[in-house]
Amino acid sequence: MHHLAEIDNISISGKSICHNLKAVSKMIFALFVLIAVVVSDSIIHIGGIMLILMGILIFSKIPLKTVGGLILYPVFFSLLFALIMMQQSFEAGIIVIFKAVGAALNMILLITTTSYVDIFKVLSLFLPKILVDIFLFTYRSLFIFIDQIGNLIKNMRLRGGYRAFNIFSNLKNVAGALGIMVIHSIDMSNRMYQIFSLRGYSGGIIVGYDDKKFGVLDFLYMAVSIIILVGVIVF
């Protein structure tokens, strides 16, 4: 749970320009950038987006040491698909990894500059309460899941589950690890449901409304994401 505590602290205590932007503008930015990463098939385009996101993270004074470890998890999960795509071409495999890292950087930028409470305030305006609750529970469960993955990776290394230059053995072990994590995630969701039921949860967590007005910087921030998306599509 230390990841969750650190990110919550960074998102709430941060004083950068990005931290002071309206949550809606930051979510729109994240949406357009995510679309750009998904639709792009160019290493240069995705790499450029990653550099922009890294620049914003640095400008926002986000400690890269804290968030850097989170980037390794999408790399781990995308590695299997990347190796499969590399059978077609090496570039295709690299694109898979770049897309995973780019999407992760995009979400990391959002959650480290925006309190999760503000994010769910925005979502509650146009989504059913049950969906907002699902997203909230998923968000908190994700970091528990990440800690479990970290422990699993350590165990694999200590027990010789990862061997350099032995691709087939590594793929087999990774597939087994993914299977274990799926079982753990199902068990964790059942336990979480029981915990909230015992505490009187009956659907619909109440969240307030964000009444902060849009400023010039909000529009500029959203404009940057639109330019990124248009640039990927046109060029």
C-alpha positions as CSV (number, residue, x, y, z in Angstrom):
1,M,0.0,0.0,0.0
2,H,3.0,2.3,0.1
3,H,2.5,3.3,-3.5
4,L,-1.0,4.5,-2.8
5,A,0.1,6.5,0.2
6,E,3.0,8.2,-1.7
7,I,0.8,9.0,-4.8
8,D,-2.0,10.4,-2.6
9,N,0.5,12.6,-0.8
10,I,2.1,13.9,-4.0
11,S,-1.3,14.6,-5.6
12,I,-2.6,16.5,-2.6
13,S,0.5,18.3,-1.4
14,G,1.9,19.3,-4.8
15,K,2.0,23.0,-5.6
16,S,2.9,23.0,-9.3
17,I,0.9,24.6,-12.1
18,C,-0.4,21.2,-13.1
19,H,-1.6,20.5,-9.5
20,N,-3.6,23.7,-9.5
21,L,-5.4,23.0,-12.8
22,K,-9.0,22.0,-12.9
23,A,-9.5,18.2,-12.7
24,V,-11.7,18.2,-15.8
25,S,-9.0,19.7,-17.9
26,K,-6.4,17.2,-16.7
27,M,-8.7,14.3,-17.4
28,I,-9.5,15.6,-20.9
29,F,-5.7,15.9,-21.5
30,A,-5.2,12.4,-20.3
31,L,-8.0,11.1,-22.6
32,F,-6.7,12.7,-25.7
33,V,-3.1,11.7,-25.0
34,L,-4.2,8.1,-24.3
35,I,-6.1,8.0,-27.7
36,A,-2.9,9.3,-29.4
37,V,-0.8,6.5,-27.8
38,V,-3.4,3.8,-28.8
39,V,-3.8,4.9,-32.4
40,S,-0.2,5.6,-33.1
41,D,1.9,2.9,-34.8
42,S,5.1,5.0,-34.9
43,I,8.0,4.6,-32.5
44,I,8.9,8.2,-33.0
45,H,5.4,9.5,-32.3
46,I,5.0,7.4,-29.1
47,G,8.5,8.2,-28.0
48,G,7.8,11.9,-28.5
49,I,4.7,11.6,-26.4
50,M,6.6,9.8,-23.7
51,L,9.2,12.7,-23.6
52,I,6.5,15.3,-23.4
53,L,4.9,13.4,-20.4
54,M,8.2,13.0,-18.7
55,G,8.9,16.7,-19.2
56,I,5.5,17.6,-17.6
57,L,6.3,15.2,-14.7
58,I,9.6,16.9,-14.1
59,F,8.1,20.4,-14.4
60,S,5.4,19.3,-11.9
61,K,8.2,18.3,-9.5
62,I,7.0,14.7,-9.3
63,P,9.7,12.6,-7.8
64,L,10.7,10.2,-10.6
65,K,12.2,7.8,-8.1
66,T,8.7,7.2,-6.6
67,V,6.8,6.8,-9.9
68,G,9.7,5.2,-11.9
69,G,9.0,1.8,-10.3
70,L,5.4,1.9,-11.4
71,I,6.5,2.0,-15.1
72,L,8.2,-1.4,-14.8
73,Y,4.9,-3.1,-14.3
74,P,3.3,-2.4,-17.7
75,V,6.7,-3.3,-19.2
76,F,6.5,-6.7,-17.4
77,F,2.9,-7.3,-18.6
78,S,3.5,-6.2,-22.2
79,L,6.7,-8.2,-22.5
80,L,4.9,-11.4,-23.5
81,F,2.9,-9.7,-26.2
82,A,6.0,-7.8,-27.3
83,L,8.0,-11.1,-27.8
84,I,5.1,-12.5,-29.8
85,M,5.0,-9.4,-32.0
86,M,8.7,-9.5,-32.5
87,Q,8.2,-12.6,-34.5
88,Q,6.7,-10.4,-37.2
89,S,9.2,-7.5,-36.7
90,F,11.4,-6.1,-34.0
91,E,9.8,-2.7,-34.4
92,A,6.3,-4.1,-33.7
93,G,7.5,-5.5,-30.4
94,I,9.1,-2.3,-29.4
95,I,5.9,-0.4,-30.2
96,V,3.9,-2.7,-27.9
97,I,6.2,-1.9,-25.0
98,F,6.3,1.8,-25.9
99,K,2.5,1.9,-25.9
100,A,2.3,0.3,-22.5
101,V,4.9,2.7,-21.0
102,G,3.2,5.7,-22.7
103,A,-0.2,4.8,-21.4
104,A,1.3,4.2,-17.9
105,L,3.1,7.6,-17.9
106,N,-0.1,9.3,-19.0
107,M,-2.1,7.8,-16.1
108,I,0.8,8.4,-13.6
109,L,0.8,12.1,-14.6
110,L,-3.0,12.3,-14.0
111,I,-3.0,10.6,-10.6
112,T,0.1,12.4,-9.3
113,T,-1.2,15.8,-10.1
114,T,-4.9,15.2,-9.3
115,S,-6.4,13.9,-6.1
116,Y,-8.4,10.7,-6.7
117,V,-11.3,12.4,-4.9
118,D,-11.3,15.1,-7.5
119,I,-11.2,12.5,-10.3
120,F,-14.2,10.7,-8.9
121,K,-16.0,14.0,-8.4
122,V,-15.8,14.6,-12.2
123,L,-16.8,11.0,-13.0
124,S,-19.8,11.2,-10.7
125,L,-21.3,14.1,-12.8
126,F,-22.1,11.8,-15.8
127,L,-21.6,8.2,-14.8
128,P,-24.0,6.0,-12.7
129,K,-22.9,5.8,-9.0
130,I,-22.3,2.1,-9.3
131,L,-19.7,2.7,-12.0
132,V,-18.0,5.4,-10.0
133,D,-17.9,3.0,-7.0
134,I,-16.3,0.3,-9.2
135,F,-13.6,2.7,-10.5
136,L,-12.9,3.9,-6.9
137,F,-12.5,0.3,-5.7
138,T,-10.4,-0.6,-8.7
139,Y,-8.1,2.3,-8.2
140,R,-7.4,1.3,-4.6
141,S,-7.1,-2.4,-5.4
142,L,-4.7,-1.6,-8.2
143,F,-1.9,-0.6,-5.8
144,I,-2.5,-3.7,-3.6
145,F,-2.2,-5.7,-6.8
146,I,1.0,-3.9,-7.8
147,D,2.6,-4.7,-4.4
148,Q,1.7,-8.3,-4.9
149,I,3.2,-8.3,-8.4
150,G,6.4,-6.8,-6.9
151,N,6.6,-9.6,-4.3
152,L,6.0,-12.2,-7.0
153,I,8.7,-10.9,-9.2
154,K,11.2,-10.9,-6.3
155,N,10.2,-14.5,-5.5
156,M,10.7,-15.5,-9.2
157,R,14.2,-14.0,-9.2
158,L,15.2,-15.6,-5.9
159,R,14.0,-19.0,-6.9
160,G,15.6,-18.9,-10.4
161,G,12.4,-18.3,-12.3
162,Y,14.0,-15.7,-14.5
163,R,17.0,-16.8,-16.5
164,A,18.9,-14.6,-19.0
165,F,18.8,-15.7,-22.6
166,N,16.2,-18.5,-21.8
167,I,13.2,-17.0,-23.5
168,F,10.9,-20.0,-23.5
169,S,11.5,-20.8,-19.8
170,N,10.9,-17.1,-18.9
171,L,7.6,-17.0,-21.0
172,K,6.4,-20.1,-19.2
173,N,7.2,-18.6,-15.8
174,V,5.6,-15.3,-16.7
175,A,2.4,-17.0,-17.9
176,G,2.2,-19.0,-14.6
177,A,2.8,-15.8,-12.6
178,L,-0.1,-14.0,-14.5
179,G,-2.4,-17.0,-13.7
180,I,-1.6,-16.7,-10.0
181,M,-2.2,-13.0,-10.0
182,V,-5.6,-13.5,-11.7
183,I,-6.6,-15.9,-8.9
184,H,-5.4,-13.5,-6.3
185,S,-7.3,-10.6,-7.8
186,I,-10.6,-12.6,-7.8
187,D,-10.0,-13.5,-4.2
188,M,-9.2,-9.9,-3.3
189,S,-12.3,-8.6,-5.0
190,N,-14.5,-11.1,-3.0
191,R,-12.9,-10.1,0.3
192,M,-13.3,-6.4,-0.5
193,Y,-17.0,-6.8,-1.2
194,Q,-17.4,-8.6,2.1
195,I,-15.6,-5.9,4.0
196,F,-17.7,-3.1,2.5
197,S,-20.9,-5.1,3.0
198,L,-20.1,-5.5,6.7
199,R,-19.5,-1.8,7.0
200,G,-22.9,-1.0,5.6
201,Y,-22.1,-0.2,2.0
202,S,-25.3,-0.4,-0.2
203,G,-24.1,1.3,-3.4
204,G,-23.3,4.9,-4.1
205,I,-20.3,6.6,-2.4
206,I,-21.2,10.3,-1.9
207,V,-18.7,12.8,-3.5
208,G,-18.9,16.6,-3.7
209,Y,-18.8,18.8,-6.7
210,D,-15.7,20.6,-8.1
211,D,-16.8,24.3,-8.5
212,K,-13.3,25.6,-9.5
213,K,-13.6,27.8,-12.6
214,F,-11.7,27.2,-15.8
215,G,-8.7,29.4,-16.3
216,V,-6.4,30.2,-19.3
217,L,-3.9,27.6,-18.3
218,D,-6.7,24.9,-18.3
219,F,-7.5,25.7,-21.9
220,L,-3.8,25.7,-22.8
221,Y,-3.3,22.4,-21.2
222,M,-6.2,20.8,-23.1
223,A,-5.0,22.5,-26.3
224,V,-1.6,20.7,-25.9
225,S,-3.4,17.3,-25.8
226,I,-5.4,18.1,-28.9
227,I,-2.3,19.2,-30.7
228,I,-0.6,15.9,-29.8
229,L,-3.6,13.8,-31.0
230,V,-3.9,15.8,-34.3
231,G,-0.1,15.6,-34.8
232,V,-0.2,11.8,-34.4
233,I,-3.2,11.4,-36.8
234,V,-2.0,13.9,-39.5
235,F,1.7,13.1,-39.5
